[in-house]
Amino acid sequence: MKILVVDDEADVQPLFLQRFRKEIKNHEVEFDFAQSGEEALDYLKGKHSEVVLILSDINMPGMSGIELLTHIREDFPTPPPPVVMMITAYGDEENYKQAMDKGADDFLTKPLDFNLLKEKLKTI
Amino acid sequence: MYFFPLIAAFLLALRINKAIKFTALRSKWRWPLNILGGIAIAFILLDKQVDEDRLLLISAVYLLAVVEYLKRQEDFKSFTVLLNAYLPLVGTAMISALTARVAPTFYENNEAFFICGQLAAFSWIYLRLSTSKKQQQELRRISERRDELEAMVAARTAEITKQRNELQETVKELQATQAQLIQQEKLASLGELTAGIAHEIQNPLNFVNNFSEVSMELIDEMEAEMAKGDMEEANAIAADIKQNLEKIRHHGQRADGIVKGMLQHSRASSNVKEPTNLNTIADEYFRLAYHGLRAKDKSFNAELVANLDPNLPSINIVSQDVGRVLLNMFTNAFYAVHQKQKTIGGDFKPRVEVSTRVIPAPPSGGGGAQVEIMVKDNGSGIPDAIKDKIMQPFFTTKPAGEGTGLGLSLSYDIIVKAHKGHININSKEGEGSEFIITLPVA
């Protein structure tokens, strides 16, 4: 299962790689990373069919996670559309509502609970 | 007509007595004056067996004696004019008496003329007296008027002094209020920062927590690998753990720096200029300002562009103060794009840019090298009508309670007055604004 993680913080990358160390080793998941919404869209242009799950931060400079989500839903409607989970430090009602309105599948708050995330992955 | 000088002497005594009636001189001079007057009357009343011309001479001499005596008294200095008025009478009386003595026939032929002379001299006294009375009245009026004016001047002076004291008090109060307002402005901007700071600290803290948690798991795995004897994998895990510990340290320091910066921002300025890299401050406050606004309005998002010249030299500045200026400029820029986004909505892409660069010293001389920081936004811009007002203290376009109106005025004080720099503003309503700060390198 290919997962694209979009976050402007570069250190998110080693964190995911280590948290999912076993799963990566057992080839259960595979990670790719983008540091901005723009970068993520570029990546998806080539590989959207491979990506099953997109985990995106909302609050990023430039294109926000919500905008990225809108683009994903508009540009890649071909079934099966990727599962998109939004992640934000601001876990308030408004953010949640906005993400869900734009078609997010789930909404996670920082700090990320990796055990919870792993549970959710099993259901995909 | 020998009694003219005597009557004059009597009236003179009477007159002076009256004049000094209510003064301290009365007790000293009352009786001597009465006596002088009394002698004159007694002389008239006495049955005299002497020639009239001789009597006239005696009375003239007596009048002269009385006048000269009084004139010599220190107490009657102010009566000199009055006393001198008697001298013509003395003179005419004496001339009449002497003429009658030396040329009696001539005198008798012209007696009426001589009597007229004495009468004229006698009248002269009272004429003189009345004019001097008028003069004195005039003088008294003038002095009363002067007293009145002096009282008015004193009252006015007291009033002015009171007003001046009140003004000084007011100025003191204003200075105290100004100091309070500056402190309030600092706290207000700190308030705007709090959310940004919380966000900025939360991120590194998340990393600290996550990397330490994952490292604990990795140690368990490493132990398992070592038990299995797979030393290669164990070493790989150890390398990861080391890397994680470095990350933990890095993010710990990041949070530490933010807290220190926040404390520095709220602390009263030390006014100590230290070599500072403007890029560091610009970058730090750029993000803090952005997250500050985002915390207030979650729907807000903007493109942040930082073009920071890596070759920027360190310059001597009071970093908290200049940081405060930058924070203010960033907050304004985000506010402007946010306002525009609210009015236009939809397609508008908010964009705020900060750039730094070195301006080399002009080859022709006239000033050294400078560094320039430009804060540019594509927000609502500044209407021409208020362009010359925005630097004024207390001027704000924000709704009541949202801005102190001191931000730019304090910025001006900090950049122009304290750092000998410049603030230039280019703005077009509806298109955006550029705030350009230049600071001398040395």
Interface residues (C-beta under 8 A of the other chain):
Chain A: E9 D11 P14 L15 Q18 R19 R21 K22 N59 P61 G62 M63 S64 I66 E67 A89 Y90 D92 E94 N95 Q98 K110 P111 L112 F114
Chain B: H199 Q202 N203 L205 N206 F207 N209 N210 F211 V214 L218 E221 D240 Q243 N244 K247 H251 Y290 H291 R294 A295 K298 S299 N301 A302 E303 L304
